[in-house]
């Protein structure tokens, strides 16, 4: 059995589409289809049911998918073990980061990864939580840092830390930040014109849920997807934003904003690390998990670890 054919089949089965799998594997779709078909011929089984919406595994395909994941994992472990003989971890790790944290974590995480695992390959993707959950499930991402992730089948969640969202406003020119800005209640936040991401952004959904539990609704001024664009509009006086304070700290001009803590009640949000519960974690992936934790603790110092 050809390992490349097996890898192609597993990726198509996980992603449910020859087109998406070809893009993820960076191969031409006809070549991908041909290799999967050769595997079917060799095994004398139809492994995938092709239809207009994609491809789903047959019963034989589901059986091979389980075996294929294990085989490919063992191959990756063998490569890692050979790398350890040379004194280094090997393999490839694909990590997804939310835009708010990607600004702060990407460069230091890459530096630490190259320093500690020079023989391994790192891929970092910036994305929204919903899309990254799907990517972890179908194998396009090995790990993802998520805001307000909910328990789900096939995804293992490991707590990272609790973050406190804040109200971000444009600072009045010449205004000093001494004394510190006074806290604002959630009811007051609901009355402010907000520049906020569109659904199903995890922070947006968390804000609406917390307000709804208290009979409140946010006042939406603009729906903008992109932390940088949101902050630019806030600086222009187009409204306020509810973000992690790290989003402001990582901007080019943090002095352009006033950051007010939200109290009564605090608007806390969970940050978790997601990985597939269907695929065993490789040594390189585990080392990457440790690096993510260390980098978060170093950069975000005052974070509160989750229980």
C-alpha positions, -999 to +999 in steps of 0.1 A: +000+000+000+015+033-011+017+058+018+011+088-004-021+072-017-031+065+019-024+101+029-044+114+000-074+092+009-073+102+046-072+139+037-102+136+013-122+116+038-115+140+066-122+171+045-152+157+026-140+171-007-114+164-034-112+201-041-105+211-005-081+182+000-062+191-032-058+227-021-046+216+014-021+191+000-011+215-028-015+189-056-037+190-087-071+176-082-069+151-112-037+137-097-053+134-063-084+116-077-062+093-097-041+082-067-072+076-046-088+056-075-056+035-077-059+027-040-095+016-045-084-007-074-057-022-053-080-029-024-109-039-046-132-016-026-151+016-032-137+038-005-155+071-012-190+080-025-186+109-048-215+133-053-221+170-062-215+181-026-182+163-021-171+128-010-180+107+020-164+074+030-182+041+025-182+015+052-150+001+038-137+037+036-145+043+073-126+012+082-096+022+062-098+058+076-093+044+111-064+023+101-049+050+078-048+076+106-030+051+128-005+041+100+003+077+091+007+086+128+032+057+132+051+069+102+053+104+116+064+090+150+091+070+132+103+102+115+103+120+149+122+091+166+148+092+138+151+129+144+156+124+181+185+101+172+200+132+156+192+151+187+162+170+174+124+167+170+111+166+134+078+168+115+054+195+107+030+213+130+001+236+118-012+260+144-042+283+142-044+316+162-072+341+166-065+376+152-064+392+187-036+369+198-019+363+165-004+398+166+013+391+199+022+354+196+032+347+160+068+362+161+079+350+196+063+316+191+081+312+157+114+322+173+110+298+202+099+270+178+130+274+156+153+276+186+140+245+202+129+224+172+151+235+143+145+202+123+107+207+125+084+228+103+059+253+116+028+267+099+007+294+116-027+304+103-048+333+115-085+326+116-118+328+134-127+302+160-155+285+140-133+279+110-103+268+131-124+242+149-134+227+115-098+228+104-086+209+135-114+183+129-104+176+093-066+177+099-057+210+082-046+223+116-030+203+144-036+228+171-057+260+175-061+286+202-098+294+206-119+320+224-149+306+242-147+271+227-175+248+235-171+210+241-177+190+209-172+156+195-138+147+181-121+179+196-101+179+228-100+212+246-072+221+270-075+252+291-050+280+286-062+310+305-091+334+313-091+368+296-110+399+306-126+418+278-124+456+280-142+486+265-119+504+240-126+541+231-107+567+212-086+588+235-092+625+236-061+643+222-038+655+249-057+634+276-033+616+300-041+581+313-035+592+349-057+585+369-067+551+353-100+552+334-130+543+356-146+509+351-178+507+331-208+484+337-221+459+312-253+479+310-233+510+300-215+490+274-248+478+259-257+515+253-225+524+236-223+523+198-201+492+191-178+484+162-180+446+165-173+415+144-202+398+126-216+364+138-204+337+145-173+355+158-166+339+193-161+373+211-193+387+195-213+356+205-199+358+241-208+395+244-244+389+232-249+359+254-237+376+286-259+407+278-289+385+270-287+368+304-292+402+320-319+414+296-295+436+276-287+439+239-257+455+223-260+487+203-243+478+170-229+508+151-208+488+125-201+451+119-164+448+109-144+416+106-108+423+115-093+435+147-070+460+129-099+476+110-121+477+142-093+496+161-088+520+132-125+529+132-125+533+169-096+557+166-116+577+140-145+581+165-168+557+147-177+539+179-163+518+207-151+482+208-151+453+232-118+434+228-090+417+247-066+443+261-039+425+243-054+436+210-048+472+219-013+466+234-001+450+201-012+480+180+013+505+165-003+533+185-018+520+218-017+556+231-046+564+207-070+545+228-085+545+263-091+511+278-117+508+304-123+476+324-158+462+324-173+454+358-206+446+374-201+419+361-167+415+346-168+403+310-144+373+312-138+349+283-121+315+282-091+308+259-085+272+252-062+250+231-080+227+207-066+195+192-082+164+175-092+136+199-092+113+169-055+115+161-028+108+187-006+138+195+029+135+181+060+144+202+065+175+181+029+186+186+032+180+223+064+201+224+045+228+205+017+227+230+043+234+258+057+262+237+023+279+233+017+277+271+051+291+278+048+319+253+014+329+265+026+330+301+057+350+292+039+376+270+006+379+288+022+377+323-009+387+343-032+361+328-053+340+351-048+302+344-080+283+339-090+258+365 
